[in-house]
Structures are given as C-alpha cells and as structure tokens.
Amino acid sequence: MLQVKNQKINIFENEVSLFIKREDLSHPYISGNKFRKLKYNLIEAKNQQKTILLTFGGAFSNHILAVAAAGKENDFKTIGIIRGEELKDQVNNNLTLLKAQEFGMVFDFVSREEFRNKNNSCFIEKLTEKFQDFYLIPEGGTNEFAVKGCEEILTEPDDDFDFICCAVGTGGTISGLINSSKNCQKVLGFPALKGDFLQDDIRKFANKDNWELITDYHFGGYAKIDEKLIHFINDFYIKYSIPLDPIYTSKMAFGVIDLIEKGYFPPKSKILLIHTGGLQGAKGMNEVLKKKKLTQINIHV
Ligand SMILES: *Cc1c(COP(=O)(O)O)cnc(C)c1O
C-alpha cells in the first residue's frame, strides 16, 4: 500500500506545528488524491470485465488527465466527456487535454447545458448507445470506491495530529479522510467552490461527525483566483519549496495559515495538510492569467 511521508512546513508563534502530506508526489499524471480515488475503481472495472472507462470533466480537469493516464497504464480505453463545445477546436492549445489525448483518451465535447445533465439516466443511455459498454466514473471521480481509496491516505503515524485539513471539490477525499481519522481528531475541509450541497454529499459517505467545512476561502468560486492567492502560491514556494495548485490546495493552505494567524487553532496543535496534487493545472491557469495581464504563477517542475 502506498504510504506518503509528511513534510514539515513550519512551527508558528503559539507552537502550532504544520505538516503536509505530499500526495502530489505519488505519480506525475495521476495526481494526488486522484490516484487514491481511481485505485478501487480500476479494480472494480476489471472485475466487471470492462475495457472502456468513461468520465466527465472541464477544460483543465486533473481528473480527466488522471483517468487518461490510468487508462493507459492499465489497458483501458478512455473516453472524456468534456464541458464546452468550443474546446473542440482548442485541444492543441490546452495542455491538459493535449496530454490526455496523448494517453489515448477520446473526447466528446458537449455544451454546458448538456453537461449539466450528466447524471441524468437519459444522457447516460445516449452515451451507452454511442460508446457501448463502459465503466462510468462520475465527474471528479467520487463514488464508494473512491472514498475507500482515500481512506488509505491517513496511516497510523498520522494519529498524532489534532487537525487534518484538505481541499474539497466533490467531497470524496474528505469522506475517506473522515472515515480513517480518529474520533479525537478534527477533519477540516476547505471547499474550492461555492455551494451548500457538499455537506449532504459528504454525509452520504462519511461514517462520523468529527468534521467541518470552512467555507470562507473559495476566492469567489471554482477556478476563481485573485492576485492575493497568486502571491500566496509564489511566496509559499519561496518559503517552503512546496508548490501549490491554483484551484484547490492553495485555497486550503491559505485558509489554514489565515486561521493560524487568527488564533483559531489552540496552542501546540499539530496540523496535517493533505497535498492533493493538481499541479498540472497551473500552466493552463497561467494562460488565463496572461490574457488578463495578471501576475503568473511560478511553475517549478
Ligand atoms: C479533485 C481535486 C480535489 C477535490 O477532491 P474531491 O474528492 O472531489 O473533494 C482536491 N484537490 C485537488 C488537487 C484535486 O485535483
């Protein structure tokens, strides 16, 4: 079983100590939590004797790239249903999609409206007619198998920590962390998007109540970013030599450090951040920032 070491970040004034689990280093393309989320899905797909993986995602999706890479490594064909018809002609300018295509993924570009129906049985039926017998992985990869994989992120030495912090997208990762945490630990989730649906989604999978969502650090919503966050990412690397991604991990780390400064954590708290990866997305984000004439994220590969 893959066990990822914790790297010390810093000890703050009231002796609050901060560590980070570098899940981002576990695989170059099946990044961070996506590695965990796919593990048991791949086993299940094999058990069901499926040869095709089909999933959904946006233009810079870590999940899309992870599924493409995992398919290539494990002998599955992969199909990506991509949000935004206009992207059809932009694959060559989109590093995420280009790389996924290199791994053999076939795309089907759908309108944003159609994409919203992705969980609707009629839409799935249409996809089945088009692509035949596939194993469906939901957008972001969250299902019971994904949660089971994420339960393997924390291991026994992590019982020492008082707080476990992670970024939240669909809630699969935090659900796994909650399930394998101790009752006396507290799991804090930092949603990278706006919306109240997450609580219920997490309750579906989580087996206890030792968690809370901190909703003040989404920076305006999914994939929204401002100068303050860009500077935070760049400064964090200068200080600690740890790269953060612009969509998820930077918002979480920003939130945790802000809360430390505000005295949220009791003195001597031991805090573990989960680095869920996603670094590939920074290049795509820089293209957007360049167009808007904003500061770029310094990329270190
Ligand atoms: C997908 C992703 C998340 C969100 O994980 P969920 O299980 O959907 O909550 C967090 N961080 C990174 C880097 C991701 O790519």
The ligand as an SDF file (V2000), in Angstrom:
LIG
                    3D

 15 15  0  0  0  0  0  0  0  0999 V2000
  -10.0360   16.7950   -7.4950 C   0  0  0  0  0  0  0  0  0  0  0  0
   -9.2110   17.5200   -6.5270 C   0  0  0  0  0  0  0  0  0  0  0  0
   -9.6630   17.8330   -5.2330 C   0  0  0  0  0  0  0  0  0  0  0  0
  -11.0820   17.5850   -4.7930 C   0  0  0  0  0  0  0  0  0  0  0  0
  -11.2890   16.2830   -4.3450 O   0  0  0  0  0  0  0  0  0  0  0  0
  -12.7490   15.8010   -4.0090 P   0  0  0  0  0  0  0  0  0  0  0  0
  -12.5860   14.3800   -3.6460 O   0  0  0  0  0  0  0  0  0  0  0  0
  -13.5410   15.9570   -5.2780 O   0  0  0  0  0  0  0  0  0  0  0  0
  -13.2980   16.6370   -2.9350 O   0  0  0  0  0  0  0  0  0  0  0  0
   -8.7870   18.4460   -4.3530 C   0  0  0  0  0  0  0  0  0  0  0  0
   -7.5460   18.7660   -4.7280 N   0  0  0  0  0  0  0  0  0  0  0  0
   -7.0820   18.5150   -5.9630 C   0  0  0  0  0  0  0  0  0  0  0  0
   -5.7120   18.9480   -6.3100 C   0  0  0  0  0  0  0  0  0  0  0  0
   -7.8920   17.8830   -6.8980 C   0  0  0  0  0  0  0  0  0  0  0  0
   -7.4220   17.6530   -8.1380 O   0  0  0  0  0  0  0  0  0  0  0  0
  1  2  1  0
  2  3  1  0
  2 14  2  0
  3  4  1  0
  3 10  2  0
  4  5  1  0
  5  6  1  0
  6  7  2  0
  6  8  1  0
  6  9  1  0
 10 11  1  0
 11 12  2  0
 12 13  1  0
 12 14  1  0
 14 15  1  0
M  END
$$$$
